[in-house]
């Protein structure tokens, strides 16, 4: 099920988790400090050959006559270097 921006509100996220659901949110530029911390986490993990992180990775390519979009997805449940991980 897709969620729009309302799905990012704390109360809605909490309800989804409380009812046993899971979801993934994309991190965008309006969360600059959090985005920088996540970038640093995966950059460090990559530099250390992912020692102790075990991320999953996938790529998606969308191509049409006017543009090419490449989306890279790194996923990990190891969030030890990030602050406020419950959020």
PDB file as gemmi writes it, atoms N, CA and C in Angstrom:
CRYST1    1.000    1.000    1.000  90.00  90.00  90.00 P 1                      
ATOM      1  N   UNK A   1       0.836  -1.175   0.000  1.00  0.00           N  
ATOM      2  CA  UNK A   1       0.000   0.000   0.000  1.00  0.00           C  
ATOM      3  C   UNK A   1       0.886   1.245   0.000  1.00  0.00           C  
ATOM      4  N   UNK A   2       0.635   2.149  -0.866  1.00  0.00           N  
ATOM      5  CA  UNK A   2       1.409   3.384  -0.943  1.00  0.00           C  
ATOM      6  C   UNK A   2       0.835   4.427   0.008  1.00  0.00           C  
ATOM      7  N   UNK A   3       1.728   5.196   0.595  1.00  0.00           N  
ATOM      8  CA  UNK A   3       1.326   6.280   1.485  1.00  0.00           C  
ATOM      9  C   UNK A   3       1.821   7.591   0.907  1.00  0.00           C  
ATOM     10  N   UNK A   4       1.054   8.638   1.104  1.00  0.00           N  
ATOM     11  CA  UNK A   4       1.524   9.952   0.705  1.00  0.00           C  
ATOM     12  C   UNK A   4       2.193  10.610   1.908  1.00  0.00           C  
ATOM     13  N   UNK A   5       2.367  11.900   1.874  1.00  0.00           N  
ATOM     14  CA  UNK A   5       3.061  12.617   2.950  1.00  0.00           C  
ATOM     15  C   UNK A   5       2.386  12.417   4.309  1.00  0.00           C  
ATOM     16  N   UNK A   6       1.074  12.196   4.329  1.00  0.00           N  
ATOM     17  CA  UNK A   6       0.390  11.975   5.610  1.00  0.00           C  
ATOM     18  C   UNK A   6       0.904  10.733   6.313  1.00  0.00           C  
ATOM     19  N   UNK A   7       1.392   9.753   5.538  1.00  0.00           N  
ATOM     20  CA  UNK A   7       1.916   8.529   6.115  1.00  0.00           C  
ATOM     21  C   UNK A   7       3.209   8.724   6.875  1.00  0.00           C  
ATOM     22  N   UNK A   8       3.799   9.897   6.744  1.00  0.00           N  
ATOM     23  CA  UNK A   8       5.053  10.199   7.440  1.00  0.00           C  
ATOM     24  C   UNK A   8       4.820  10.828   8.807  1.00  0.00           C  
ATOM     25  N   UNK A   9       3.587  11.110   9.156  1.00  0.00           N  
ATOM     26  CA  UNK A   9       3.289  11.717  10.445  1.00  0.00           C  
ATOM     27  C   UNK A   9       3.511  10.688  11.549  1.00  0.00           C  
ATOM     28  N   UNK A  10       4.020  11.171  12.679  1.00  0.00           N  
ATOM     29  CA  UNK A  10       4.379  10.276  13.778  1.00  0.00           C  
ATOM     30  C   UNK A  10       3.220   9.393  14.230  1.00  0.00           C  
ATOM     31  N   UNK A  11       2.036   9.962  14.383  1.00  0.00           N  
ATOM     32  CA  UNK A  11       0.891   9.189  14.871  1.00  0.00           C  
ATOM     33  C   UNK A  11       0.522   8.064  13.910  1.00  0.00           C  
ATOM     34  N   UNK A  12       0.581   8.328  12.622  1.00  0.00           N  
ATOM     35  CA  UNK A  12       0.240   7.303  11.630  1.00  0.00           C  
ATOM     36  C   UNK A  12       1.307   6.226  11.608  1.00  0.00           C  
ATOM     37  N   UNK A  13       2.580   6.633  11.640  1.00  0.00           N  
ATOM     38  CA  UNK A  13       3.674   5.660  11.672  1.00  0.00           C  
ATOM     39  C   UNK A  13       3.567   4.769  12.910  1.00  0.00           C  
ATOM     40  N   UNK A  14       3.264   5.375  14.047  1.00  0.00           N  
ATOM     41  CA  UNK A  14       3.120   4.622  15.291  1.00  0.00           C  
ATOM     42  C   UNK A  14       1.972   3.622  15.194  1.00  0.00           C  
ATOM     43  N   UNK A  15       0.856   4.018  14.611  1.00  0.00           N  
ATOM     44  CA  UNK A  15      -0.286   3.128  14.459  1.00  0.00           C  
ATOM     45  C   UNK A  15       0.063   1.937  13.560  1.00  0.00           C  
ATOM     46  N   UNK A  16       0.760   2.185  12.483  1.00  0.00           N  
ATOM     47  CA  UNK A  16       1.155   1.100  11.572  1.00  0.00           C  
ATOM     48  C   UNK A  16       2.013   0.090  12.319  1.00  0.00           C  
ATOM     49  N   UNK A  17       3.014   0.573  13.061  1.00  0.00           N  
ATOM     50  CA  UNK A  17       3.908  -0.317  13.800  1.00  0.00           C  
ATOM     51  C   UNK A  17       3.153  -1.029  14.921  1.00  0.00           C  
ATOM     52  N   UNK A  18       2.297  -0.319  15.656  1.00  0.00           N  
ATOM     53  CA  UNK A  18       1.532  -0.918  16.753  1.00  0.00           C  
ATOM     54  C   UNK A  18       0.629  -2.047  16.267  1.00  0.00           C  
ATOM     55  N   UNK A  19       0.171  -1.955  15.023  1.00  0.00           N  
ATOM     56  CA  UNK A  19      -0.708  -2.985  14.470  1.00  0.00           C  
ATOM     57  C   UNK A  19       0.083  -4.074  13.748  1.00  0.00           C  
ATOM     58  N   UNK A  20       1.419  -4.087  13.941  1.00  0.00           N  
ATOM     59  CA  UNK A  20       2.246  -5.153  13.385  1.00  0.00           C  
ATOM     60  C   UNK A  20       2.711  -4.918  11.960  1.00  0.00           C  
ATOM     61  N   UNK A  21       2.474  -3.736  11.439  1.00  0.00           N  
ATOM     62  CA  UNK A  21       2.887  -3.440  10.067  1.00  0.00           C  
ATOM     63  C   UNK A  21       4.300  -2.889  10.002  1.00  0.00           C  
ATOM     64  N   UNK A  22       4.827  -2.883   8.810  1.00  0.00           N  
ATOM     65  CA  UNK A  22       6.138  -2.310   8.544  1.00  0.00           C  
ATOM     66  C   UNK A  22       6.041  -1.465   7.285  1.00  0.00           C  
ATOM     67  N   UNK A  23       6.890  -0.481   7.182  1.00  0.00           N  
ATOM     68  CA  UNK A  23       6.943   0.297   5.965  1.00  0.00           C  
ATOM     69  C   UNK A  23       8.294   0.978   5.852  1.00  0.00           C  
ATOM     70  N   UNK A  24       8.607   1.427   4.675  1.00  0.00           N  
ATOM     71  CA  UNK A  24       9.868   2.107   4.410  1.00  0.00           C  
ATOM     72  C   UNK A  24       9.544   3.501   3.908  1.00  0.00           C  
ATOM     73  N   UNK A  25      10.243   4.494   4.445  1.00  0.00           N  
ATOM     74  CA  UNK A  25      10.078   5.859   3.992  1.00  0.00           C  
ATOM     75  C   UNK A  25      11.335   6.294   3.257  1.00  0.00           C  
ATOM     76  N   UNK A  26      11.148   6.982   2.168  1.00  0.00           N  
ATOM     77  CA  UNK A  26      12.285   7.568   1.475  1.00  0.00           C  
ATOM     78  C   UNK A  26      12.769   8.790   2.228  1.00  0.00           C  
ATOM     79  N   UNK A  27      14.064   8.967   2.271  1.00  0.00           N  
ATOM     80  CA  UNK A  27      14.653  10.097   2.965  1.00  0.00           C  
ATOM     81  C   UNK A  27      14.981  11.171   1.938  1.00  0.00           C  
ATOM     82  N   UNK A  28      14.448  12.351   2.134  1.00  0.00           N  
ATOM     83  CA  UNK A  28      14.632  13.428   1.161  1.00  0.00           C  
ATOM     84  C   UNK A  28      15.376  14.599   1.791  1.00  0.00           C  
ATOM     85  N   UNK A  29      15.667  15.581   0.981  1.00  0.00           N  
ATOM     86  CA  UNK A  29      16.464  16.719   1.406  1.00  0.00           C  
ATOM     87  C   UNK A  29      15.883  17.542   2.530  1.00  0.00           C  
ATOM     88  N   UNK A  30      14.588  17.471   2.773  1.00  0.00           N  
ATOM     89  CA  UNK A  30      14.007  18.263   3.855  1.00  0.00           C  
ATOM     90  C   UNK A  30      14.339  17.685   5.231  1.00  0.00           C  
ATOM     91  N   UNK A  31      14.991  16.543   5.247  1.00  0.00           N  
ATOM     92  CA  UNK A  31      15.495  15.934   6.482  1.00  0.00           C  
ATOM     93  C   UNK A  31      17.025  15.921   6.397  1.00  0.00           C  
ATOM     94  N   UNK A  32      17.620  17.098   6.167  1.00  0.00           N  
ATOM     95  CA  UNK A  32      19.034  17.202   5.819  1.00  0.00           C  
ATOM     96  C   UNK A  32      19.970  16.524   6.819  1.00  0.00           C  
ATOM     97  N   UNK A  33      19.804  16.788   8.114  1.00  0.00           N  
ATOM     98  CA  UNK A  33      20.714  16.212   9.107  1.00  0.00           C  
ATOM     99  C   UNK A  33      20.579  14.695   9.168  1.00  0.00           C  
ATOM    100  N   UNK A  34      19.363  14.212   9.102  1.00  0.00           N  
ATOM    101  CA  UNK A  34      19.132  12.764   9.125  1.00  0.00           C  
ATOM    102  C   UNK A  34      19.694  12.138   7.844  1.00  0.00           C  
ATOM    103  N   UNK A  35      19.485  12.798   6.722  1.00  0.00           N  
ATOM    104  CA  UNK A  35      19.990  12.278   5.451  1.00  0.00           C  
ATOM    105  C   UNK A  35      21.522  12.223   5.462  1.00  0.00           C  
ATOM    106  N   UNK A  36      22.170  13.246   5.998  1.00  0.00           N  
ATOM    107  CA  UNK A  36      23.628  13.253   6.087  1.00  0.00           C  
ATOM    108  C   UNK A  36      24.122  12.118   6.989  1.00  0.00           C  
ATOM    109  N   UNK A  37      23.428  11.882   8.100  1.00  0.00           N  
ATOM    110  CA  UNK A  37      23.829  10.804   9.009  1.00  0.00           C  
ATOM    111  C   UNK A  37      23.695   9.440   8.339  1.00  0.00           C  
ATOM    112  N   UNK A  38      22.623   9.247   7.594  1.00  0.00           N  
ATOM    113  CA  UNK A  38      22.416   7.976   6.887  1.00  0.00           C  
ATOM    114  C   UNK A  38      23.456   7.811   5.786  1.00  0.00           C  
ATOM    115  N   UNK A  39      23.726   8.881   5.041  1.00  0.00           N  
ATOM    116  CA  UNK A  39      24.774   8.825   4.011  1.00  0.00           C  
ATOM    117  C   UNK A  39      26.113   8.452   4.633  1.00  0.00           C  
ATOM    118  N   UNK A  40      26.460   9.090   5.763  1.00  0.00           N  
ATOM    119  CA  UNK A  40      27.718   8.787   6.444  1.00  0.00           C  
ATOM    120  C   UNK A  40      27.759   7.327   6.895  1.00  0.00           C  
ATOM    121  N   UNK A  41      26.630   6.829   7.406  1.00  0.00           N  
ATOM    122  CA  UNK A  41      26.548   5.442   7.861  1.00  0.00           C  
ATOM    123  C   UNK A  41      26.890   4.476   6.728  1.00  0.00           C  
ATOM    124  N   UNK A  42      26.226   4.634   5.576  1.00  0.00           N  
ATOM    125  CA  UNK A  42      26.455   3.706   4.472  1.00  0.00           C  
ATOM    126  C   UNK A  42      27.804   3.940   3.799  1.00  0.00           C  
ATOM    127  N   UNK A  43      28.302   5.173   3.789  1.00  0.00           N  
ATOM    128  CA  UNK A  43      29.641   5.429   3.254  1.00  0.00           C  
ATOM    129  C   UNK A  43      30.685   4.720   4.109  1.00  0.00           C  
ATOM    130  N   UNK A  44      30.544   4.830   5.412  1.00  0.00           N  
ATOM    131  CA  UNK A  44      31.467   4.151   6.323  1.00  0.00           C  
ATOM    132  C   UNK A  44      31.363   2.644   6.218  1.00  0.00           C  
ATOM    133  N   UNK A  45      30.152   2.139   6.113  1.00  0.00           N  
ATOM    134  CA  UNK A  45      29.949   0.693   5.986  1.00  0.00           C  
ATOM    135  C   UNK A  45      30.564   0.173   4.697  1.00  0.00           C  
ATOM    136  N   UNK A  46      30.409   0.937   3.622  1.00  0.00           N  
ATOM    137  CA  UNK A  46      30.975   0.538   2.341  1.00  0.00           C  
ATOM    138  C   UNK A  46      32.501   0.550   2.408  1.00  0.00           C  
ATOM    139  N   UNK A  47      33.072   1.566   3.035  1.00  0.00           N  
ATOM    140  CA  UNK A  47      34.527   1.662   3.153  1.00  0.00           C  
ATOM    141  C   UNK A  47      35.098   0.499   3.953  1.00  0.00           C  
ATOM    142  N   UNK A  48      34.319  -0.007   4.906  1.00  0.00           N  
ATOM    143  CA  UNK A  48      34.761  -1.127   5.738  1.00  0.00           C  
ATOM    144  C   UNK A  48      34.267  -2.459   5.187  1.00  0.00           C  
ATOM    145  N   UNK A  49      33.889  -2.478   3.914  1.00  0.00           N  
ATOM    146  CA  UNK A  49      33.341  -3.684   3.283  1.00  0.00           C  
ATOM    147  C   UNK A  49      32.146  -4.238   4.043  1.00  0.00           C  
ATOM    148  N   UNK A  50      31.353  -3.336   4.591  1.00  0.00           N  
ATOM    149  CA  UNK A  50      30.099  -3.656   5.286  1.00  0.00           C  
ATOM    150  C   UNK A  50      30.300  -4.561   6.496  1.00  0.00           C  
ATOM    151  N   UNK A  51      31.457  -4.485   7.129  1.00  0.00           N  
ATOM    152  CA  UNK A  51      31.726  -5.304   8.312  1.00  0.00           C  
ATOM    153  C   UNK A  51      30.710  -4.996   9.403  1.00  0.00           C  
ATOM    154  N   UNK A  52      29.951  -5.991   9.804  1.00  0.00           N  
ATOM    155  CA  UNK A  52      28.977  -5.852  10.873  1.00  0.00           C  
ATOM    156  C   UNK A  52      27.687  -5.158  10.487  1.00  0.00           C  
ATOM    157  N   UNK A  53      27.507  -4.802   9.222  1.00  0.00           N  
ATOM    158  CA  UNK A  53      26.303  -4.088   8.815  1.00  0.00           C  
ATOM    159  C   UNK A  53      25.352  -4.984   8.040  1.00  0.00           C  
ATOM    160  N   UNK A  54      25.845  -5.764   7.120  1.00  0.00           N  
ATOM    161  CA  UNK A  54      25.051  -6.682   6.300  1.00  0.00           C  
ATOM    162  C   UNK A  54      23.868  -6.000   5.613  1.00  0.00           C  
ATOM    163  N   UNK A  55      24.119  -4.975   4.809  1.00  0.00           N  
ATOM    164  CA  UNK A  55      22.987  -4.325   4.132  1.00  0.00           C  
ATOM    165  C   UNK A  55      22.516  -5.123   2.927  1.00  0.00           C  
ATOM    166  N   UNK A  56      21.262  -4.973   2.613  1.00  0.00           N  
ATOM    167  CA  UNK A  56      20.732  -5.471   1.348  1.00  0.00           C  
ATOM    168  C   UNK A  56      20.798  -4.304   0.377  1.00  0.00           C  
ATOM    169  N   UNK A  57      20.942  -4.615  -0.888  1.00  0.00           N  
ATOM    170  CA  UNK A  57      21.110  -3.583  -1.894  1.00  0.00           C  
ATOM    171  C   UNK A  57      20.358  -3.984  -3.156  1.00  0.00           C  
ATOM    172  N   UNK A  58      19.732  -3.022  -3.777  1.00  0.00           N  
ATOM    173  CA  UNK A  58      19.118  -3.251  -5.076  1.00  0.00           C  
ATOM    174  C   UNK A  58      19.139  -1.939  -5.857  1.00  0.00           C  
ATOM    175  N   UNK A  59      19.044  -2.036  -7.151  1.00  0.00           N  
ATOM    176  CA  UNK A  59      19.019  -0.855  -8.015  1.00  0.00           C  
ATOM    177  C   UNK A  59      17.820  -0.970  -8.940  1.00  0.00           C  
ATOM    178  N   UNK A  60      17.297   0.161  -9.323  1.00  0.00           N  
ATOM    179  CA  UNK A  60      16.147   0.222 -10.219  1.00  0.00           C  
ATOM    180  C   UNK A  60      16.434   1.272 -11.286  1.00  0.00           C  
ATOM    181  N   UNK A  61      16.198   0.927 -12.514  1.00  0.00           N  
ATOM    182  CA  UNK A  61      16.441   1.865 -13.618  1.00  0.00           C  
ATOM    183  C   UNK A  61      15.135   2.098 -14.363  1.00  0.00           C  
ATOM    184  N   UNK A  62      14.757   3.364 -14.490  1.00  0.00           N  
ATOM    185  CA  UNK A  62      13.592   3.764 -15.282  1.00  0.00           C  
ATOM    186  C   UNK A  62      14.108   4.587 -16.453  1.00  0.00           C  
ATOM    187  N   UNK A  63      13.740   4.175 -17.631  1.00  0.00           N  
ATOM    188  CA  UNK A  63      14.208   4.876 -18.819  1.00  0.00           C  
ATOM    189  C   UNK A  63      13.007   5.184 -19.712  1.00  0.00           C  
ATOM    190  N   UNK A  64      12.946   6.402 -20.164  1.00  0.00           N  
ATOM    191  CA  UNK A  64      11.979   6.767 -21.188  1.00  0.00           C  
ATOM    192  C   UNK A  64      12.707   7.689 -22.172  1.00  0.00           C  
ATOM    193  N   UNK A  65      12.068   8.109 -23.243  1.00  0.00           N  
ATOM    194  CA  UNK A  65      12.783   8.894 -24.252  1.00  0.00           C  
ATOM    195  C   UNK A  65      13.403  10.200 -23.732  1.00  0.00           C  
ATOM    196  N   UNK A  66      12.839  10.760 -22.657  1.00  0.00           N  
ATOM    197  CA  UNK A  66      13.305  12.060 -22.182  1.00  0.00           C  
ATOM    198  C   UNK A  66      14.222  12.022 -20.965  1.00  0.00           C  
ATOM    199  N   UNK A  67      14.297  10.886 -20.292  1.00  0.00           N  
ATOM    200  CA  UNK A  67      15.114  10.875 -19.075  1.00  0.00           C  
ATOM    201  C   UNK A  67      15.506   9.463 -18.681  1.00  0.00           C  
ATOM    202  N   UNK A  68      16.496   9.416 -17.829  1.00  0.00           N  
ATOM    203  CA  UNK A  68      16.963   8.167 -17.243  1.00  0.00           C  
ATOM    204  C   UNK A  68      17.014   8.386 -15.737  1.00  0.00           C  
ATOM    205  N   UNK A  69      16.361   7.535 -14.984  1.00  0.00           N  
ATOM    206  CA  UNK A  69      16.376   7.633 -13.524  1.00  0.00           C  
ATOM    207  C   UNK A  69      16.963   6.346 -12.965  1.00  0.00           C  
ATOM    208  N   UNK A  70      17.980   6.491 -12.147  1.00  0.00           N  
ATOM    209  CA  UNK A  70      18.592   5.346 -11.480  1.00  0.00           C  
ATOM    210  C   UNK A  70      18.366   5.524  -9.985  1.00  0.00           C  
ATOM    211  N   UNK A  71      17.731   4.557  -9.372  1.00  0.00           N  
ATOM    212  CA  UNK A  71      17.467   4.605  -7.933  1.00  0.00           C  
ATOM    213  C   UNK A  71      18.242   3.466  -7.272  1.00  0.00           C  
ATOM    214  N   UNK A  72      19.013   3.826  -6.251  1.00  0.00           N  
ATOM    215  CA  UNK A  72      19.788   2.843  -5.506  1.00  0.00           C  
ATOM    216  C   UNK A  72      19.188   2.707  -4.116  1.00  0.00           C  
ATOM    217  N   UNK A  73      18.969   1.495  -3.690  1.00  0.00           N  
ATOM    218  CA  UNK A  73      18.351   1.229  -2.386  1.00  0.00           C  
ATOM    219  C   UNK A  73      19.315   0.415  -1.539  1.00  0.00           C  
ATOM    220  N   UNK A  74      19.715   0.964  -0.401  1.00  0.00           N  
ATOM    221  CA  UNK A  74      20.517   0.268   0.590  1.00  0.00           C  
ATOM    222  C   UNK A  74      19.642   0.113   1.825  1.00  0.00           C  
ATOM    223  N   UNK A  75      19.549  -1.084   2.342  1.00  0.00           N  
ATOM    224  CA  UNK A  75      18.652  -1.357   3.462  1.00  0.00           C  
ATOM    225  C   UNK A  75      19.431  -2.095   4.542  1.00  0.00           C  
ATOM    226  N   UNK A  76      19.311  -1.624   5.780  1.00  0.00           N  
ATOM    227  CA  UNK A  76      19.984  -2.275   6.899  1.00  0.00           C  
ATOM    228  C   UNK A  76      19.159  -2.068   8.160  1.00  0.00           C  
ATOM    229  N   UNK A  77      19.174  -3.064   9.009  1.00  0.00           N  
ATOM    230  CA  UNK A  77      18.533  -2.928  10.313  1.00  0.00           C  
ATOM    231  C   UNK A  77      19.556  -2.573  11.385  1.00  0.00           C  
ATOM    232  N   UNK A  78      20.821  -2.501  11.012  1.00  0.00           N  
ATOM    233  CA  UNK A  78      21.895  -2.134  11.921  1.00  0.00           C  
ATOM    234  C   UNK A  78      22.036  -0.622  11.890  1.00  0.00           C  
ATOM    235  N   UNK A  79      21.547   0.031  12.909  1.00  0.00           N  
ATOM    236  CA  UNK A  79      21.529   1.488  12.928  1.00  0.00           C  
ATOM    237  C   UNK A  79      22.361   2.046  14.082  1.00  0.00           C  
ATOM    238  N   UNK A  80      23.383   1.317  14.475  1.00  0.00           N  
ATOM    239  CA  UNK A  80      24.126   1.637  15.699  1.00  0.00           C  
ATOM    240  C   UNK A  80      24.772   3.007  15.707  1.00  0.00           C  
ATOM    241  N   UNK A  81      25.120   3.572  14.562  1.00  0.00           N  
ATOM    242  CA  UNK A  81      25.787   4.872  14.564  1.00  0.00           C  
ATOM    243  C   UNK A  81      24.818   6.041  14.390  1.00  0.00           C  
ATOM    244  N   UNK A  82      23.554   5.745  14.210  1.00  0.00           N  
ATOM    245  CA  UNK A  82      22.563   6.808  13.999  1.00  0.00           C  
ATOM    246  C   UNK A  82      21.912   7.176  15.323  1.00  0.00           C  
ATOM    247  N   UNK A  83      21.640   8.460  15.494  1.00  0.00           N  
ATOM    248  CA  UNK A  83      20.943   8.893  16.691  1.00  0.00           C  
ATOM    249  C   UNK A  83      19.431   8.854  16.463  1.00  0.00           C  
ATOM    250  N   UNK A  84      18.692   8.766  17.538  1.00  0.00           N  
ATOM    251  CA  UNK A  84      17.232   8.842  17.492  1.00  0.00           C  
ATOM    252  C   UNK A  84      16.635   7.811  16.532  1.00  0.00           C  
ATOM    253  N   UNK A  85      17.103   6.560  16.613  1.00  0.00           N  
ATOM    254  CA  UNK A  85      16.651   5.534  15.669  1.00  0.00           C  
ATOM    255  C   UNK A  85      15.196   5.139  15.863  1.00  0.00           C  
ATOM    256  N   UNK A  86      14.647   5.375  17.029  1.00  0.00           N  
ATOM    257  CA  UNK A  86      13.227   5.050  17.227  1.00  0.00           C  
ATOM    258  C   UNK A  86      12.336   5.926  16.382  1.00  0.00           C  
ATOM    259  N   UNK A  87      12.781   7.123  16.078  1.00  0.00           N  
ATOM    260  CA  UNK A  87      12.029   8.031  15.235  1.00  0.00           C  
ATOM    261  C   UNK A  87      12.040   7.539  13.821  1.00  0.00           C  
TER     262      UNK A  87                                                      
END                                                                             
